[in-house]
Amino acid sequence: MKKYVFLTMTISFLLAGIIFCQSPQLAQAKTNYQIVKRSYIANVAYHPRNPGKNGYVWQTIDHSKVGHNIKNYPNTTWQVSRQYVIKHNGKNAVYYRVQGISPKNNSVKGGYIWRGYLKKGYNPNYTKISDVTVNLMTTNEYQQFIQKSPTQRLTRQVLALFPNSKVTQPMSQYALGNSLAIGEKSYQQISSMPDMQRFLNTPNTLTSTQRLAKIREILKNHGYFGNKLNDQYEIGIVIRNFNLKHPYDTNDLLQGLVIAKK
């Protein structure tokens, strides 16, 4: 009888050991996500396709841990830098590697998300967005941001000085010190106005009215007054609500204004 009990217990332990050893493999098989292909994308902006609906951003490609649910980030833009084709349960799906950009232009921890949750383009909730990453926007998106964002009132006042001109994204990038993809030779003249750049990027305590007056003064010193304000220009402008609360590297132009004519 004792031998029978011992034999039964031995068999039970052996079976338990087999199950214990096999279970992690089975669990791993169920969560196995295989990378079939990967490719790089030149940093493109996306936003939720269906705002308010679930869309999970995973911290790891194997879906072992959720980082975010995009329905909780209605005003965030998701910057895509990589694309993955993932195989799971015999089926392929395309995932993006994303990094979030908050409405204040701060970084939000990214991860991996199924591309069906996203739609190409900067987040269009501009009334809720105070600052943007200009190089991720189209000209139309940047114009919409200036028109709708509460933080862009001073920008709109500056642009009102040039009623027949328009803002473009490439020229606004140029105002931040970046080169023009289309080439500077395409323009008859580009006025970068170093004194304007110094003023815009120096912390000060002036009111918005005083800042607008100073901008008008600098423009006048560069010959922009009277009928010349009615000419057709292409304007590059980046004004981040004029709140510079601490010194920045002088090589990092956070704000800028340039005027170009073709």
C-alpha positions, 0 to 999 in steps of 0.5 A: 500500500505504501509503495502504491501511494509513493508511486502515485505521488511520484507520478503526480509530481512528475506530471506537475513538473511537465505541466510547469515546464510546458506552461511558459512555452504555451503562454509564450506561444500565445503572445508571440509577435514576430517581426517580419519586416521593418523600415524607417519613416522620415518622422511623419505626424499622425493623430487618432483616426477615431478620437475617443475610441480605444487605441493601445500604444504598447511599450514592447512589440510583443504586447506584453505591456500597455503604455498608453490608450490614445483615447486619453490623449485627444490633443496629442500628435504621434510622430512616426519614425519606424514601420513594422510588419508583425506576424501573429497567429499566422496573420500580418499587421502593420505597426508604427513606432511612435513618439507622442507630442503633447499640446504644449509640444512636450515629449510623451513616451512612445511605443508601438501601435497598430496603424489602423488607429492613426490617421496621417497629419498633425492633430487638428484640435488647434484650439487646444494646442499651445505649441507645435513642432513646425517641421512635422506640419504642412503649410495648411496645418501651420496656417490653421494652427496660427488661425485657431490657437489661443496662443497665436494672438500676437502672431495674428497681429503681426501677420495683419500688418501684411494683408496680402502676404501668406505664411508658409511652413518652409519659410517658418522653418527657415525662420528657425535657422533651418535651410530651405529645401527649395533653395534660397535662390528661388527668392529675389530677397529674404530679409532675416533681420538679425535684430528681429531674431535677437529681440524674439529670442531674448527673455523680456517682461514686455506686454504683448502690446509692447512687443507688437510695437517693438516688432513694428519698430524693427520692421520700419527700420528695415524699410517695411512701412507704408505701402510696402506692407501691402506687397505680396510676401512669403512670411516665416514666423514662429512665435511661441506665446512670447514666454521665454522664462529662462535662457536658451542656447543662442544657436537654438532659435526658438522664435523667428520672423523672416520676410521673403519675396519671389 
